């Protein structure tokens, strides 16, 4: 009986990628769990200032979102009006 040379099985690329992602995930979780959290402000003035900054940022973000929605709505309305102007009128062709 002839003997065939031993061929190693090709590495499954998906299993290799999954293993790498798992190792990376475990490493990052370990780093995040050992990291010290940011210290809480000692005085109430710093906490109040941080809270005020947060609320101001939220209001500015909401205003930007409203402005963007208005622009998107105007663009949609303008585009649909332009499309309606360029469509042929099939009712008059009959």
C-alpha positions as CSV (number, residue, x, y, z in Angstrom):
1,X,0.0,0.0,0.0
2,X,1.5,3.3,-1.0
3,X,1.9,5.9,1.7
4,X,0.9,9.5,1.1
5,X,2.7,12.4,2.7
6,X,0.9,14.0,5.6
7,X,-0.8,17.3,4.6
8,X,-1.8,19.6,7.4
9,X,-5.4,20.8,7.3
10,X,-5.7,24.4,6.2
11,X,-6.6,26.8,9.0
12,X,-10.2,27.9,8.9
13,X,-10.0,31.7,8.4
14,X,-13.3,32.3,10.1
15,X,-12.3,30.4,13.2
16,X,-9.0,32.3,13.3
17,X,-10.9,35.6,13.0
18,X,-13.4,34.6,15.7
19,X,-10.5,33.6,18.0
20,X,-8.7,36.9,17.4
21,X,-11.9,38.9,18.1
22,X,-12.5,36.9,21.3
23,X,-8.9,37.5,22.5
24,X,-9.2,41.2,21.7
25,X,-12.5,41.5,23.4
26,X,-11.2,39.8,26.6
27,X,-8.2,42.1,26.6
28,X,-10.2,45.2,26.2
29,X,-12.6,44.2,28.9
30,X,-9.7,43.5,31.2
31,X,-8.3,46.9,30.6
32,X,-11.6,48.6,31.1
33,X,-12.3,46.7,34.3
34,X,-8.9,47.6,35.8
35,X,-9.1,51.3,34.8
36,X,-9.9,53.7,37.6
37,X,-13.1,55.7,37.0
38,X,-12.9,59.5,36.8
39,X,-13.1,61.0,40.3
40,X,-16.4,62.5,41.4
41,X,-16.2,66.3,41.9
42,X,-15.6,67.1,45.5
43,X,-17.6,70.4,45.6
44,X,-21.1,71.0,44.6
45,X,-20.1,74.0,42.5
46,X,-18.1,71.8,40.1
47,X,-21.0,69.3,39.9
48,X,-23.5,72.1,39.2
49,X,-21.2,73.5,36.5
50,X,-20.8,70.1,34.9
51,X,-24.5,69.5,35.0
52,X,-25.2,73.0,33.4
53,X,-22.7,72.2,30.7
54,X,-24.4,68.9,30.0
55,X,-27.9,70.5,29.7
56,X,-26.5,73.3,27.5
57,X,-24.9,70.7,25.2
58,X,-28.2,68.8,25.1
59,X,-30.2,71.9,24.1
60,X,-27.6,72.8,21.4
61,X,-27.8,69.3,20.0
62,X,-31.6,69.4,19.9
63,X,-31.5,72.8,18.1
64,X,-29.0,71.4,15.5
65,X,-31.2,68.4,15.0
66,X,-34.3,70.5,14.5
67,X,-32.4,72.8,12.0
68,X,-31.1,69.7,10.1
69,X,-34.6,68.2,10.0
70,X,-36.0,71.5,8.6
71,X,-33.3,71.5,5.9
72,X,-34.0,67.9,5.0
73,X,-37.7,68.6,4.8
74,X,-37.2,71.6,2.6
75,X,-34.8,69.6,0.3
76,X,-37.4,66.8,0.1
77,X,-40.2,69.2,-0.7
78,X,-38.1,71.0,-3.4
79,X,-37.0,67.7,-5.0
80,X,-40.5,66.3,-5.1
81,X,-41.8,69.5,-6.6
82,X,-39.1,69.4,-9.3
83,X,-39.8,65.8,-10.0
84,X,-43.5,66.5,-10.4
85,X,-42.7,69.3,-12.8
86,X,-40.6,67.0,-15.1
87,X,-43.0,64.1,-15.2
88,X,-45.1,63.8,-18.4
89,X,-48.9,64.3,-18.0
90,X,-50.4,61.0,-19.2
91,X,-54.0,62.1,-18.8
92,X,-53.7,64.6,-21.7
93,X,-52.2,62.0,-24.0
94,X,-55.4,59.9,-24.1
